[in-house]
Amino acid sequence: MKPIIFLAFLLAVVTAMLRPAHAEIGMASYYGGSDGLCGSRTANGERLNCRAMTAAHKRLPFGTVVSVTHRHTGRSVTVRINDRGPFIRGRIIDLSPAAARALGCDGVCPVALSR
């Protein structure tokens, strides 16, 4: 193999390895605040702890740890998926109140997800 081809191949492999395993861009919202859901059962059977760094996602497996970055401020939080949702078009994740507060998300905000 010629050195230039090998270097190009190596660069492609390293770039693929550094890319996030999963990336989504969209809107985040939060649930469990004043809507009375704190303490209710989540889809995986545990109780919604509004002080925990958890979230709901439509497809990611329960227990998946996801980094959520606010696209306007650059603030980032790490959450664990323990519920299903959101069920509103255009939203990709529902954050617990603690996660939304740490992210600086006041209602609905633009985010990027990565694992």
DSSP file (Angstrom, degrees, kcal/mol; ACC not computed):
  #  RESIDUE AA STRUCTURE BP1 BP2  ACC     N-H-->O    O-->H-N    N-H-->O    O-->H-N    TCO  KAPPA ALPHA  PHI   PSI    X-CA   Y-CA   Z-CA
    1    1 A M              0   0    0      0, 0.0     0, 0.0     0, 0.0     0, 0.0   0.000 360.0 360.0 360.0 133.6    0.0    0.0    0.0
    2    2 A K     >  -     0   0    0      1,-0.1     4,-2.4     4,-0.0     3,-0.3  -0.410 360.0-119.3 -71.2 147.2    1.4    3.4   -0.9
    3    3 A P  H  > S+     0   0    0      0, 0.0     4,-2.6     0, 0.0     5,-0.2   0.859 111.6  51.9 -57.1 -39.7    2.1    5.8    2.0
    4    4 A I  H  > S+     0   0    0      2,-0.2     4,-2.0     1,-0.2     5,-0.1   0.889 111.3  46.8 -67.2 -38.6   -0.3    8.4    0.8
    5    5 A I  H  > S+     0   0    0     -3,-0.3     4,-2.4     2,-0.2    -1,-0.2   0.904 112.4  50.9 -68.0 -41.1   -3.2    5.9    0.5
    6    6 A F  H  X S+     0   0    0     -4,-2.4     4,-2.7     1,-0.2    -2,-0.2   0.916 110.4  48.9 -62.5 -43.5   -2.4    4.5    3.9
    7    7 A L  H  X S+     0   0    0     -4,-2.6     4,-2.5     2,-0.2    -1,-0.2   0.896 111.0  49.9 -64.3 -39.9   -2.4    8.0    5.5
    8    8 A A  H  X S+     0   0    0     -4,-2.0     4,-2.0     2,-0.2    -1,-0.2   0.912 112.6  47.6 -63.8 -42.2   -5.7    8.8    3.9
    9    9 A F  H  X S+     0   0    0     -4,-2.4     4,-2.2     2,-0.2    -2,-0.2   0.929 112.0  49.4 -63.4 -45.7   -7.2    5.5    5.2
   10   10 A L  H  X S+     0   0    0     -4,-2.7     4,-2.5     1,-0.2    -2,-0.2   0.895 110.0  51.2 -61.5 -42.0   -5.8    6.1    8.6
   11   11 A L  H  X S+     0   0    0     -4,-2.5     4,-2.4     1,-0.2    -1,-0.2   0.897 109.4  50.5 -62.3 -41.6   -7.2    9.7    8.7
   12   12 A A  H  X S+     0   0    0     -4,-2.0     4,-2.1     2,-0.2    -2,-0.2   0.900 111.5  48.1 -64.0 -41.0  -10.7    8.4    7.7
   13   13 A V  H  X S+     0   0    0     -4,-2.2     4,-2.0     2,-0.2    -2,-0.2   0.930 112.9  46.9 -65.8 -46.1  -10.6    5.7   10.4
   14   14 A V  H  X S+     0   0    0     -4,-2.5     4,-1.8     1,-0.2    -2,-0.2   0.904 111.6  51.5 -64.3 -41.4   -9.5    8.2   13.1
   15   15 A T  H  X S+     0   0    0     -4,-2.4     4,-1.2     1,-0.2    -1,-0.2   0.912 110.0  49.2 -61.5 -43.2  -12.2   10.7   12.0
   16   16 A A  H  < S+     0   0    0     -4,-2.1    -1,-0.2     1,-0.2    -2,-0.2   0.870 110.2  51.6 -64.5 -36.6  -14.9    8.1   12.2
   17   17 A M  H  < S+     0   0    0     -4,-2.0    -1,-0.2     1,-0.2    -2,-0.2   0.830 109.9  48.8 -70.3 -31.6  -13.8    7.1   15.7
   18   18 A L  H  < S+     0   0    0     -4,-1.8    -1,-0.2    -5,-0.1    -2,-0.2   0.684  89.4  98.2 -82.6 -18.4  -13.9   10.6   17.0
   19   19 A R  S  < S-     0   0    0     -4,-1.2     4,-0.0    -3,-0.2    -3,-0.0  -0.451  90.7 -95.9 -68.4 141.0  -17.3   11.3   15.6
   20   20 A P        -     0   0    0      0, 0.0     3,-0.2     0, 0.0    -1,-0.1  -0.251  26.7-126.6 -57.3 146.2  -20.1   10.9   18.2
   21   21 A A  S    S+     0   0    0      1,-0.2     2,-0.3    -3,-0.1    -2,-0.1   0.796  95.6  13.5 -64.4 -28.5  -21.8    7.5   18.2
   22   22 A H  S    S-     0   0    0      2,-0.0    93,-0.7    91,-0.0     2,-0.4  -0.961  70.7-177.5-150.4 126.8  -25.2    9.1   17.9
   23   23 A A  E     +A  114   0A   0     -2,-0.3     2,-0.4    91,-0.2    91,-0.2  -0.992   6.0 168.7-133.3 130.1  -26.0   12.7   17.0
   24   24 A E  E     -A  113   0A   0     89,-1.4    89,-3.0    -2,-0.4     2,-0.4  -0.985  14.9-159.5-134.0 146.4  -29.4   14.4   16.8
   25   25 A I  E     +A  112   0A   0     -2,-0.4     2,-0.3    87,-0.2    87,-0.2  -0.995  41.9  93.0-126.2 132.8  -30.3   18.0   16.5
   26   26 A G  E     -A  111   0A   0     85,-2.2    85,-3.2    -2,-0.4     2,-0.4  -0.928  69.6 -42.8 178.4-155.0  -33.7   19.4   17.5
   27   27 A M  E     -Ab 110  91A   0     63,-1.4    65,-2.9    -2,-0.3    66,-1.0  -0.805  41.0-157.7-106.3 142.5  -35.7   20.9   20.3
   28   28 A A  E     +Ab 109  93A   0     81,-3.1    81,-2.1    -2,-0.4     2,-0.3  -0.861  11.5 177.0-112.7 151.0  -35.8   19.8   23.9
   29   29 A S  E     -Ab 108  94A   0     64,-1.9    66,-3.3    -2,-0.3     2,-0.3  -0.824  20.8-125.7-135.5 178.5  -38.5   20.4   26.5
   30   30 A Y  E     - b   0  95A   0     77,-0.5     2,-0.3    64,-0.3    66,-0.2  -0.940  18.8-172.5-130.8 158.1  -38.9   19.4   30.1
   31   31 A Y        +     0   0    0     64,-2.1    -2,-0.0    -2,-0.3    63,-0.0  -0.951  55.7  57.5-142.0 159.7  -41.5   17.6   32.0
   32   32 A G  S    S+     0   0    0     -2,-0.3     6,-0.3    64,-0.1    18,-0.1   0.500  77.9 101.4  98.4   5.1  -42.3   16.8   35.6
   33   33 A G  S >  S-     0   0    0      4,-0.1     3,-0.9    -3,-0.1     5,-0.4   0.753 100.9 -14.8 -84.3-105.5  -42.3   20.3   37.0
   34   34 A S  T 3  S+     0   0    0      1,-0.2    -3,-0.0     2,-0.1    -1,-0.0   0.448 118.4  85.2 -81.6   0.3  -45.7   21.9   37.7
   35   35 A D  T 3  S-     0   0    0      1,-0.0    -1,-0.2     0, 0.0    -2,-0.0   0.455 101.9-118.2 -83.4   1.3  -47.5   19.2   35.6
   36   36 A G  S <  S+     0   0    0     -3,-0.9    -2,-0.1    -4,-0.1    -3,-0.1   0.620  79.2 121.4  78.8  13.3  -47.7   16.9   38.6
   37   37 A L    >   +     0   0    0      2,-0.1     3,-2.6    -4,-0.1    11,-0.3   0.639  34.0 115.3 -85.8 -13.7  -45.6   14.1   37.1
   38   38 A C  T 3  S+     0   0    0     -5,-0.4    11,-0.2    -6,-0.3     3,-0.1  -0.359  85.6  17.7 -57.8 129.5  -42.9   14.0   39.7
   39   39 A G  T 3  S+     0   0    0      9,-2.6    -1,-0.3     1,-0.3    10,-0.1   0.248  97.6 122.9  91.6 -12.7  -43.1   10.7   41.5
   40   40 A S  S <  S-     0   0    0     -3,-2.6     8,-3.1     8,-0.1    -1,-0.3  -0.370  72.5 -88.9 -77.7 164.0  -45.1    9.0   38.7
   41   41 A R  B     -G   47   0B   0      6,-0.2     6,-0.2    -3,-0.1     2,-0.1  -0.499  37.3-145.6 -75.6 137.5  -43.8    5.9   37.0
   42   42 A T    >   -     0   0    0      4,-3.3     3,-1.8    -2,-0.2    41,-0.2  -0.422  36.0 -93.1 -90.4 175.2  -41.6    6.3   33.9
   43   43 A A  T 3  S+     0   0    0      1,-0.3    40,-0.2    -2,-0.1    -1,-0.1   0.761 126.4  53.6 -63.7 -25.5  -41.7    3.8   31.0
   44   44 A N  T 3  S-     0   0    0     38,-1.4    -1,-0.3     2,-0.1    39,-0.1   0.456 121.1-106.3 -90.3   1.7  -38.8    1.7   32.5
   45   45 A G  S <  S+     0   0    0     -3,-1.8    -2,-0.1     1,-0.4     2,-0.1   0.217  81.6 116.6 100.1 -14.5  -40.8    1.4   35.8
   46   46 A E  S    S-     0   0    0     36,-0.3    -4,-3.3    -5,-0.1    -1,-0.4  -0.421  71.5 -99.1 -82.5 165.1  -38.8    3.7   38.1
   47   47 A R  B     -G   41   0B   0     -6,-0.2     2,-0.6    -2,-0.1    -6,-0.2  -0.602  38.0-106.4 -83.1 143.1  -40.3    6.8   39.6
   48   48 A L        -     0   0    0     -8,-3.1    -9,-2.6   -11,-0.3     2,-0.7  -0.584  33.1-162.3 -70.6 113.9  -39.7   10.2   38.0
   49   49 A N    >   -     0   0    0     -2,-0.6     3,-1.7   -11,-0.2     5,-0.2  -0.887   6.4-160.7 -99.3 109.4  -37.2   12.0   40.2
   50   50 A C  T 3  S+     0   0    0     -2,-0.7    48,-1.3     1,-0.3    -1,-0.1   0.594  90.3  55.2 -70.0  -9.3  -37.4   15.7   39.3
   51   51 A R  T 3  S+     0   0    0     46,-0.1    -1,-0.3    47,-0.1     2,-0.2   0.477  92.3  91.6 -98.1  -4.6  -34.0   16.2   41.0
   52   52 A A  S <  S-     0   0    0     -3,-1.7     2,-1.4     1,-0.1    47,-0.6  -0.518  84.9-115.2 -90.3 158.5  -32.2   13.5   38.9
   53   53 A M        +     0   0    0     -2,-0.2    27,-1.7    45,-0.1     2,-0.2  -0.650  68.7 130.4 -91.8  79.0  -30.4   14.1   35.6
   54   54 A T  E     -c   80   0A   0     -2,-1.4    42,-2.2    25,-0.3     2,-0.3  -0.766  32.6-173.1-127.6 170.8  -32.7   11.9   33.5
   55   55 A A  E     -cD  81  95A   0     25,-1.7    27,-2.3    -2,-0.2    28,-1.0  -0.979  22.9-118.3-158.7 165.9  -34.6   12.3   30.3
   56   56 A A  E     +cD  83  94A   0     38,-2.9    38,-2.1    -2,-0.3     2,-0.3  -0.937  29.8 175.2-112.3 136.6  -37.2   10.7   27.9
   57   57 A H        -     0   0    0     26,-2.0    36,-0.1    -2,-0.4    28,-0.1  -0.983  32.4-130.7-139.1 149.2  -36.3    9.7   24.3
   58   58 A K  S    S+     0   0    0     34,-0.4    -1,-0.1    -2,-0.3    35,-0.1   0.866  96.7   6.5 -69.3 -37.8  -38.4    7.9   21.7
   59   59 A R  S    S+     0   0    0     26,-0.1    -1,-0.1     2,-0.1     3,-0.1   0.689  91.7 107.4-124.3 -24.8  -35.9    5.3   20.6
   60   60 A L  S    S-     0   0    0      1,-0.1    -3,-0.2     4,-0.0     3,-0.1  -0.311  76.0-102.5 -63.9 141.8  -32.7    5.2   22.7
   61   61 A P    >   -     0   0    0      0, 0.0     3,-1.9     0, 0.0    20,-0.2  -0.272  42.7 -93.7 -62.1 147.9  -32.5    2.1   25.1
   62   62 A F  T 3  S+     0   0    0      1,-0.2    20,-0.2    20,-0.1     3,-0.1  -0.358 113.5  31.5 -59.1 140.6  -33.2    2.7   28.7
   63   63 A G  T 3  S+     0   0    0     18,-3.3    -1,-0.2     1,-0.3     2,-0.1   0.267  82.4 141.5  92.3 -11.2  -30.0    3.4   30.6
   64   64 A T    <   -     0   0    0     -3,-1.9    17,-2.6    17,-0.2     2,-0.5  -0.438  46.9-138.6 -64.6 133.9  -28.3    5.1   27.7
   65   65 A V  E     -E   80   0A   0     15,-0.2     2,-0.4    -2,-0.1    15,-0.2  -0.855  25.4-174.4 -97.7 127.5  -26.2    8.1   28.8
   66   66 A V  E     -E   79   0A   0     13,-2.8    13,-2.8    -2,-0.5     2,-0.5  -0.952  23.1-137.6-127.1 139.4  -26.5   11.1   26.5
   67   67 A S  E     -EF  78 114A   0     47,-3.4    47,-1.9    -2,-0.4     2,-0.5  -0.862  20.8-162.5 -93.6 127.5  -24.8   14.4   26.4
   68   68 A V  E     -EF  77 113A   0      9,-3.2     9,-2.3    -2,-0.5     2,-0.5  -0.957   4.8-167.9-114.5 122.1  -27.2   17.3   25.7
   69   69 A T  E     -EF  76 112A   0     43,-2.5    43,-1.8    -2,-0.5     2,-0.5  -0.945  22.2-130.2-116.3 126.6  -25.8   20.6   24.6
   70   70 A H  E  >  - F   0 111A   0      5,-3.1     4,-2.5    -2,-0.5    41,-0.3  -0.620  18.8-148.6 -71.1 120.3  -27.8   23.8   24.4
   71   71 A R  T  4 S+     0   0    0     39,-2.5    -1,-0.2    -2,-0.5    40,-0.1   0.702  90.6  44.9 -72.2 -19.2  -27.0   25.1   20.9
   72   72 A H  T  4 S+     0   0    0     38,-0.5    -1,-0.2     3,-0.1    39,-0.1   0.831 126.6  25.2 -90.4 -35.4  -27.3   28.8   21.7
   73   73 A T  T  4 S-     0   0    0      2,-0.1    -2,-0.2    30,-0.1     3,-0.1   0.678  91.9-130.3-103.6 -20.2  -25.3   28.8   25.0
   74   74 A G     <  +     0   0    0     -4,-2.5    -3,-0.1     1,-0.3     2,-0.1   0.409  56.0 146.4  82.1  -2.9  -23.0   25.8   24.6
   75   75 A R        -     0   0    0     28,-0.2    -5,-3.1    -5,-0.1     2,-0.4  -0.385  29.8-162.8 -66.5 146.8  -24.0   24.6   28.1
   76   76 A S  E     - E   0  69A   0     -7,-0.2     2,-0.3    26,-0.1    -7,-0.2  -0.981  14.8-176.5-137.6 144.7  -24.0   20.8   28.3
   77   77 A V  E     - E   0  68A   0     -9,-2.3    -9,-3.2    -2,-0.4     2,-0.5  -0.950  21.9-132.2-133.9 156.6  -25.5   18.2   30.7
   78   78 A T  E     + E   0  67A   0     -2,-0.3     2,-0.3   -11,-0.2   -11,-0.2  -0.951  31.0 178.4-110.6 126.9  -25.3   14.4   30.9
   79   79 A V  E     - E   0  66A   0    -13,-2.8   -13,-2.8    -2,-0.5     2,-0.5  -0.858  25.4-131.1-126.4 160.2  -28.5   12.6   31.3
   80   80 A R  E     -cE  54  65A   0    -27,-1.7   -25,-1.7    -2,-0.3     2,-0.5  -0.946  26.6-124.0-111.3 131.4  -29.7    8.9   31.6
   81   81 A I  E     +c   55   0A   0    -17,-2.6   -18,-3.3    -2,-0.5   -17,-0.2  -0.611  47.7 147.2 -76.6 122.9  -32.6    7.8   29.5
   82   82 A N  E     +     0   0A   0    -27,-2.3   -38,-1.4    -2,-0.5     2,-0.3   0.275  57.5  41.5-137.0   8.5  -35.3    6.3   31.6
   83   83 A D  E    S-c   56   0A   0    -28,-1.0   -26,-2.0   -40,-0.2     2,-0.3  -0.936  73.8-110.3-150.2 168.8  -38.6    7.2   29.9
   84   84 A R        +     0   0    0     -2,-0.3   -26,-0.2   -28,-0.3     3,-0.1  -0.806  56.1  16.8-106.0 149.1  -40.2    7.5   26.5
   85   85 A G        -     0   0    0     -2,-0.3     9,-0.2     1,-0.3     2,-0.1  -0.799  20.7-163.2 134.6-175.6  -41.2   10.7   24.7
   86   86 A P        -     0   0    0      0, 0.0    -1,-0.3     0, 0.0   -28,-0.1   0.641  33.4-172.0 -75.2 160.9  -41.5   13.5   23.9
   87   87 A F        +     0   0    0     -2,-0.1     2,-0.5    -3,-0.1     5,-0.1  -0.079  53.1 100.5-112.9  32.2  -44.7   13.0   21.9
   88   88 A I  S >  S-     0   0    0      3,-0.1     3,-1.9     0, 0.0    -3,-0.0  -0.982  82.3-104.4-118.8 128.1  -44.8   16.5   20.3
   89   89 A R  T 3  S+     0   0    0     -2,-0.5     3,-0.1     1,-0.2    -2,-0.1  -0.171 102.9  21.7 -53.4 135.4  -43.6   16.9   16.7
   90   90 A G  T 3  S+     0   0    0      1,-0.3   -63,-1.4     2,-0.0     2,-0.4   0.251  95.8 109.9  92.3 -12.3  -40.2   18.5   16.4
   91   91 A R  E <   -b   27   0A   0     -3,-1.9    -1,-0.3   -65,-0.2   -63,-0.2  -0.808  40.4-178.0 -99.3 138.5  -39.0   17.7   19.9
   92   92 A I  E     +     0   0A   0    -65,-2.9   -34,-0.4    -2,-0.4     2,-0.3   0.614  65.3  20.5-110.2 -16.0  -36.3   15.0   20.3
   93   93 A I  E     -b   28   0A   0    -66,-1.0   -64,-1.9   -36,-0.1     2,-0.5  -0.990  55.0-148.4-154.9 143.8  -35.9   14.8   24.1
   94   94 A D  E     -bD  29  56A   0    -38,-2.1   -38,-2.9    -2,-0.3   -64,-0.3  -0.975  25.9-154.5-110.9 123.1  -37.8   15.6   27.3
   95   95 A L  E     -bD  30  55A   0    -66,-3.3   -64,-2.1    -2,-0.5   -40,-0.2  -0.643  18.4-111.7 -97.1 152.1  -35.5   16.6   30.2
   96   96 A S     >  -     0   0    0    -42,-2.2     4,-2.6    -2,-0.2     5,-0.2  -0.407  40.1-104.9 -68.6 159.6  -36.2   16.3   33.9
   97   97 A P  H  > S+     0   0    0      0, 0.0     4,-2.5     0, 0.0     5,-0.2   0.882 122.1  52.4 -56.4 -38.6  -36.6   19.7   35.6
   98   98 A A  H  > S+     0   0    0    -48,-1.3     4,-2.4   -46,-0.4     5,-0.2   0.918 111.4  45.8 -64.2 -42.8  -33.1   19.4   37.2
   99   99 A A  H  > S+     0   0    0    -47,-0.6     4,-1.9   -45,-0.2    -1,-0.2   0.906 113.4  49.3 -66.8 -41.5  -31.5   18.6   33.8
  100  100 A A  H  X>S+     0   0    0     -4,-2.6     5,-2.8     2,-0.2     4,-1.3   0.910 112.0  48.7 -63.6 -41.9  -33.4   21.5   32.1
  101  101 A R  H  <5S+     0   0    0     -4,-2.5     3,-0.3    -5,-0.2    -2,-0.2   0.924 111.6  48.8 -63.9 -44.8  -32.4   23.9   34.8
  102  102 A A  H  <5S+     0   0    0     -4,-2.4    -1,-0.2     1,-0.2    -2,-0.2   0.838 113.6  47.7 -64.1 -32.6  -28.7   22.9   34.6
  103  103 A L  H  <5S-     0   0    0     -4,-1.9    -1,-0.2    -5,-0.2   -28,-0.2   0.710 112.3-120.1 -79.5 -20.9  -28.8   23.3   30.8
  104  104 A G  T  <5 +     0   0    0     -4,-1.3     2,-0.8    -3,-0.3    -3,-0.2   0.758  58.6 154.1  83.4  27.1  -30.5   26.7   31.1
  105  105 A C      < -     0   0    0     -5,-2.8     2,-0.9    -6,-0.2    -1,-0.3  -0.812  24.2-171.9 -94.1 110.8  -33.5   25.4   29.1
  106  106 A D  S    S-     0   0    0     -2,-0.8     2,-0.9     2,-0.2    -1,-0.0  -0.740  70.0 -41.1-105.1  83.3  -36.5   27.5   30.1
  107  107 A G  S    S+     0   0    0     -2,-0.9   -77,-0.5     2,-0.0     2,-0.4  -0.833 127.6   5.2 102.4 -98.0  -39.4   25.7   28.4
  108  108 A V  E    S+A   29   0A   0     -2,-0.9   -79,-0.2   -79,-0.2    -2,-0.2  -0.978  71.2 169.2-125.1 136.9  -38.2   24.7   24.9
  109  109 A C  E     -A   28   0A   0    -81,-2.1   -81,-3.1    -2,-0.4     2,-0.3  -0.989  38.1-101.5-146.8 154.0  -34.7   25.1   23.6
  110  110 A P  E     +A   27   0A   0      0, 0.0   -39,-2.5     0, 0.0   -38,-0.5  -0.605  49.5 172.1 -77.4 131.5  -32.5   24.0   20.6
  111  111 A V  E     -AF  26  70A   0    -85,-3.2   -85,-2.2    -2,-0.3     2,-0.4  -0.889  30.6-142.8-136.5 164.3  -30.1   21.1   21.5
  112  112 A A  E     -AF  25  69A   0    -43,-1.8   -43,-2.5    -2,-0.3     2,-0.4  -0.997  20.1-152.7-125.3 134.5  -27.7   18.6   20.1
  113  113 A L  E     +AF  24  68A   0    -89,-3.0   -89,-1.4    -2,-0.4     2,-0.3  -0.851  19.0 166.5-107.1 142.0  -27.5   15.1   21.5
  114  114 A S  E      AF  23  67A   0    -47,-1.9   -47,-3.4    -2,-0.4   -91,-0.2  -0.988 360.0 360.0-149.8 152.5  -24.4   12.8   21.4
  115  115 A R              0   0    0    -93,-0.7   -50,-0.1    -2,-0.3   -92,-0.1   0.379 360.0 360.0-104.7 360.0  -23.4    9.6   23.2
